[in-house]
Amino acid sequence: MNWFEGFTAQSITANGVDIFFRCGDNRQKPALVLLHGFPQTHVMWHRVAQLLRQDYFLVLPDVRGYGDSSHAPGLPDHSNYSKRAMATDVVAITDALGLDRFFLCGHDRGGRVAHRLALDHGARIRKLCVIDIAPTLDMYASTNMEFARAYYHWFHLIQPSPMPESMIGGNATAYLHQKLGGWGAGGLGHIEPQALAEYERCFCRPEAIHTACEDYRASAGLDLEHDRASRDQGEKIACDTLVLWGERGVVQRMFKPMDLWQAQCGAQVSGAAVPAGHFIPEELPGMTADALRNFMR
């Protein structure tokens, strides 16, 4: 894929699963790990990666359950798709690459992995950026009709297997396109055909649909337990944090992301709404790259 010219494709086995990732060739530069969200893969970063490849040693994983990483069946308690488990995969990649500390950015589900990673492995994170999310616990706690309508997939995907898997599998491509074109994105115009084909290849498989559901099942159960425990213990994100969200998205319409993230951070929090929907790195790659470069110095 010419988008990733100069990047190497690798895979490691860690925590009992295989994790696929790409990394750049600037080993002398500071490391920056970029985590994707639902229903995508590391490919969502392709434009941002080309803009940042000279400034950072970039690491782009497919988080477990997505892309070319492991799609092992979910355990009864969904613990193998908890954000804590996904965070340990990222730590394993950085250990394998010899990276003691790194910058970290996550979009959507990747932002939730990044949040948990910053709590569980805070000494490893130099600075954190989360894109178009509010903390999971706060989003669930404030659920109302408007949120349920906008994020109905949060409540559909967590239903017991195999009901949502079977429903999505009836026309997985249509489901995928609806998700990629929604949440203020205004259709699929921000996604190049090559990227869309990659998302279709990776998502429209029974095992991938199942593990995406498991990601959400974990977030509605075990992840909330972990988040409540962290708050009860007074755990905070220890590094400076940048929060970006889309002006046309649900987070802007229904939440106060700066207030919610400031409550979870023990360091400086900065951020802003940007003129986009949910898929900010693909809708505004130049702005995203500039924001990360200016923040992660």
Buried (B, 14 or more C-beta within 10 A) or exposed (E): EEBBEEBEEBBBEBBEBBBBBBBBEBEEBBBBBBBBBBBBBBBBBBBBBBBBBEBBBBBBBBBBBBBBBBBBEBBEEBBBBBBBBBBBBBBBBBEBBEBEEBBBBBBBBBBBBBBBBBBBBBEBBBBBBBBBBBBBBBBBEEEEEEBEEBBEBBBBBBBEBEEBBEBBBEEBEEBBBEBBBBBBBEEBEBBBEEBBEBBBBBBBBBEBBBBBBBBBBBBBBBBBEBBEEBBEEEBBBBBBBBBBBBBBBBBBEBBEBBEBBBEBBBEEBBBEBBEBBBBBBBBBBEBBBBBBBEBBE
